[in-house]
Amino acid sequence: MNFKVIKSETIFRGRVFDLQVDEIEYNSGNKSVRETAVHNGGAVIVAVTKEKKIIFVKQFRYPLKKTLLELPAGKLNKDEDPIVCAERELKEETGYDAENFIKLGAICTTPGFCTEILHIFLAEDLTAGNHNREEGEYGMEIYEFTVDEVEQKISSGEIYDSKTICGFHLAKNYFK
């Protein structure tokens, strides 16, 4: 590192993330400010049915004011094991339980300003059940797509959520 932190302050504590502002000084003597969204991270689930279809959810995303087609996912609670989050979010959003979870990897979503790390899991041997959605998820819809259908939806721009594209490709590579 070619800098040192002079001052660090959390100026906002929110439900989804905190905002940290750091004053830094480079070795050259120049000063700068860095703003960081501090996020607990999350889990993303590539749930595959016995028919080899992938479970998707369609939900309204407030920051974009749009409805997106995505893989099931959710935010980690503080100090929560990502596998626990994956199990909870799969059930909560889709109603499915999985007999088998395999960690495929992790991604940093926006490292230029955010600490969010998403842990991506493959979920297999699914059992259907009842979902347990939170209030903001009540309008969520569930879809099942083949690999070819997902590839087409990514190519056409219908699916453009980064965690979904990464999760899909990690799962595809796993099965090669």
N, C-alpha and C positions, 0 to 999 in steps of 0.2 A: 504494500500500500504506500502511496506517495502523499498521504495526508494524515492528519490527526483530528479527532473530534474535540472541539472546543466546548460545545454545549449541546445537550440533548434534552428535549422536552416533549412529553406527550401532551398535545394541545387539545385532543378530542378522544374520548372513550365512547365507542359505539357498540351496538349489538353485533355487528358484522365485522368491524375492524376498528382499530385505533389509528390515530394520525400522529406520527412522530416527526418532529422537525429538528434536524441536527445542523449546527453551525460547524463547518469544517475549515481547516487551514491546510493548504497544500505545502509541500516541502519548499516550494518557491516563495512562500509567504502570501500568496493570493488566497482569499477567503471565498467561501461559497456556502450555499444552503442546500440541504437535501431533505426532501419531504418523502416520508415512507408510510404507506398503508400497511399496518401490522395486522396480519390475518392468521388465524389458527391453522389454516389449510383445510383440506377436505378429502373426500373419497369419491371416486367415480367408479361406476359398476358397468361392465360389459356382461350383461346377463344373456346367456344363450340357452334357448329352449331345446328340447330333445329333437325338434324338427330343424335344428340349426338356424333358427331365426334369432335376431338380436332384439331385445326389448328396448324401446325408446319411450320417452315421455315428451309431450308437447305442453309447454307452459308459457305463461306470460312472464316476461322479464322486465321489471319496472325500469331499470336504468336505460334500457333501449326502447321502452314503450312498444315492444313487439313480442309476438309469440314465437318461440323457438322450438325446434325439434332437437332433442338432446338425449344423451345417455342419463340414466338416473344418477344423481350425485347429491352430496350434502356437505355441510360444514362440520368440521371436527369441533367437539367441545374441548375446552382447555385440558391439555394433557391426556386426551383420549387416544387410545390405540386406533389407528386407521381402519383395521379390520372390523372393529366394533362399530365404527361409523358406517362402513360399507354395508354390514348386515342390517343395521337399523334403517338406513336410507333406502335400501332395496325394498324392504318390507313396507316402510312408510309410504313410499311413492307409488309402488307397483302392486303391492300385496304378495309378491313372491318371496319365498324363502329359498335359500340355496344350500345344498348339501356340501358343496365344494367351492371354496374361494381360493384363487391363486393370484398373488401379487404379480402384476405385469411390469410395474415400474412406477415412476413418479415424474411429474413435470412441474416446472416453475412457470406460472401463468404469465406474469408481467414483471420480470425482474428489474425493470427500470425504475419502478416505484412501489412495488408490493412484495411482501414476504410470503405470499400464498404458495404453498406446495400442495399439489393434488396427487394423491396416491390412487393408482389405477388398478382395479381388480377384475379378474375374470370370474364370473359366477356361473356354475354349472349344476346340473341335477336339481332343477327348479321344481318347487311345489307351489301351485297357485293358492292364494288365500285372499284375505281382505286387507286392503290398504289402511293406513292410519295417518292420513294427510293432515298437515298443519293448515290453519285457516287460509294462508296465502296460496295454498296448493289445491284448493277445492275444485278449480276448473281444469286441473291437469287431465290430459288424455293419454292413454297407453296405446302404443303401436308395436307391431312386430314386423321386421324387415329381413330379407335375405341379404347376404353379403353383396350380391350384385345390385340389389335395390339401394343399399346404403352407398355404394360407390357411385351410383348414378346421382343420388341426391347430393352427395358432396361435390361431384363434378358440375352439377347444374346450379350450385349455390343455395339449394334449399336447406342443406345442413351446412352451417358455417361457424358453429360453436367450436372453439379450439379444443376444449377438453374432450369433446365427442370425437372429433377427427383424430386426435392423438390416441385416445382409448381404442378406437376402432382399428387403427393401424398397428398398435401394440398387440391387440388380440389376433389380428390377421397374421402378423409375424410369428406369434406364438404357435399358431396352428400349422405353419409351413414346415 
